[in-house]
Amino acid sequence: MIHLVLGGARSGKSRYGESIAKQYAEQGFRCVYVATATALDDEMTARIAKHQQDRVDSNLPWQLIETPMALASTLQNYHADDCVILVDCLTLYLSNHLIASEETHRNGVDDLWQQQKQALLACLPSLKGQVIFISNEVGSGIVPLGELTRRFADEAGWLNQAIAAQADKVSLVVAGIPISLK
């Protein structure tokens, strides 16, 4: 089963995703936490540390897998019938690719984001167990200034739509309250 959890910044989406994983853990599922964040500055380092502490505080036996770029292959390596995988988060995964794309475009190399996105979408139907994707809902605000930020908003929206189309469940978290969309 695939469950997409959407929400804005500090909406409680990660905490909600972890609570879903806890329900599966209580049924005997192994817990795998797939972290996509990269610490490029002090603020992001602090955010990652908070998420690490939250995992410790949850008392769940998380197996941590850090994969900023190769999400599809990671999922294919760790999925199993007795496993719940929490991916936190899709928009950081997208950001990693867009940043890399900016650098590779300057060097004349093709953009790999579309290939990675297609690999991710293609692997979803074959995944076993429970997979919970956390993603930011960024389409409710104004159109961003700047080409890269507009591309991010567009790509995040398209990625969320594509995952939602394949997901069994989709939830939107607002102010810590989950709302079932699908």
C-alpha positions, 0 to 999 in steps of 0.5 A, a space after each residue: 500500500 502506498 500512502 502520500 502525506 502532503 502538507 505545508 512547512 511545519 504542518 505536522 506531516 512527518 509526525 503524522 507519517 511516523 504515527 502511521 508507521 508506528 501502527 504498522 510497527 505494533 503489528 510486527 512490521 520492520 520500520 525503514 526510514 528513508 531520509 532524502 535531506 542533505 545538510 547544506 547549511 546550519 539551519 538544515 543541519 538543525 532540522 535534520 537533528 530535530 528529525 533524528 531526535 524525533 525518531 529516537 523519541 518515537 521508540 521505534 526500531 528505525 533502520 535509517 537509509 540516507 538517499 538524497 538522489 537514488 530513491 527508486 533503487 533504494 525502495 527496490 532494495 528495502 521493500 518487503 511484505 513485513 516492512 513499512 518504509 517512511 520516505 521523508 521527503 519527496 520535495 527534498 529529493 526533488 530539490 537535490 535533483 534540481 540543484 544537481 541539474 543546475 550544476 550539470 546544465 552549466 557543464 553541458 550534461 543532460 538533466 537526470 531528474 525526469 529519468 529519476 522521476 520516471 524510475 520512481 513512478 515505475 517502481 511503485 506498483 511492484 513495491 511490497 509492504 507499506 510505503 509512506 511518502 511525505 511531501 510538501 504541498 507548495 501549490 497553494 501560494 503565489 507563483 514564485 519569483 525566479 526560474 529555479 523556484 518556479 521549476 521547483 513548484 511546477 515539478 513538486 506539483 507534478 510529482 505529487 500528482 503522479 504519486 497521488 494517482 498511484 497511491 492507495 491513500 492520500 492525506 493532507 495535514 494542516 495544523 497537525 490535523 490529517 484530512 483524508 483526500 483519497 
